[in-house]
């Protein structure tokens, strides 16, 4: 699949898989074509529409500040950290990151 594809198979730790299964069940997401992370109506009802990048960034920054972390953290910080862990454990980070070129994956240092 291409790097910009919205539907890819990715490696998951078994605990992460369990958390995602629990989230999907609790959220009541029955449609396999529905976005995994959705925006909310007031009253915390899912809209069926994907959450925007801007809203995800806002949530990451709010939670980092609440945890006493730097406001400089962003969505990509966590992706980079995940790829660093994968590389340090000799996993297939390149395909998991959606990078077609090994030099792009090599930017994530272990």
N, C-alpha and C positions, 0 to 999 in steps of 0.2 A: 504494500500500500504506500501511497505517497506520504511525505512528511506532513502535509496539511490535511490528511484524511481525518474525519471526525470519528471513525470507527476502526479501532485497531485492537489486536490481541496484545496484551502486555503481561509480563511476569508479575505475579503478586505473591507476597509472603502469605502463608496460610492464615495468619491472624488478620491481615488486611482483608483477605477474602471474606472471613467471618464477619468483620465489621461492615463491609459493603453489603453483604447479604442481610444483616440486621437492619442497616439503614434503609435498604430497598423495601424490606417488609414493613418497617415502621412508617415509612413515607407512603406506603400503599401504591407504589409504582408497579402497575401490572402490565403496562404496554412496553414490550421489549424495544420498541422504536423510540420511546420517549427519552428525552435528555436525562442523564443520571442526576445532574445537579440543576435544579430548577429554581426560577424566581418564585416569590411568594406574593399572594394577595394579602391584604390586611387580614389579620386573623390567622395567619400562618397556614393558609391553604395553598398547595402547589398550583402553579398556573399552567403547567405543561410546556412552558417555554424555557429554554436554556437560560441560566443565570448569566448576566453580562460580565465581561472581563473587568469592567470598572467596579462592579459590585463585589466581585471576588477580591480585587485588590483592596477595596475599602475594608472588607471583613478581615483580611490578613493583617492589615495595619492596625485595626482596632484591637484585635486579639494579641498582637505583639506588644502594643502599648500596655494593655491590661496585664500582661505577663511580665512587664518591666523590661522588655526587649527594645531594641532600637527601632525607630520608625522607618529606618532605611531598608528593612526587610521587605521583600515583595514576593509575588507568586513564583517567580523564577528562582528565588533563593532556595525554595524547597525542592524544586526540580533538580537544581544543581547539586544540592546536598544528597538527594536520592541517587543521582548518577555517580557521585563520588563513592557512596557506600557500595553500589553495585560494582564499580570498578575495583574497589579494594577487596571485594569478595570474588573477583574474577567471573562476574556474570556477563551476560550479553547486553552490556549497557548501550552499545551503538544501536541495536535494533529496538530496544526498549525506549530509548530517547526519541526515536523517529528520525535519527540522523543517518543519512545515506553515506556520509563521508566519515572515515575514521578520524580525520584531523579535527572534525567538529566535536566528536566524543572525547578526543584527547584533551580538550580544553577543561574537562572536569578532572581535577587532580585528586589523587588519593592521598 
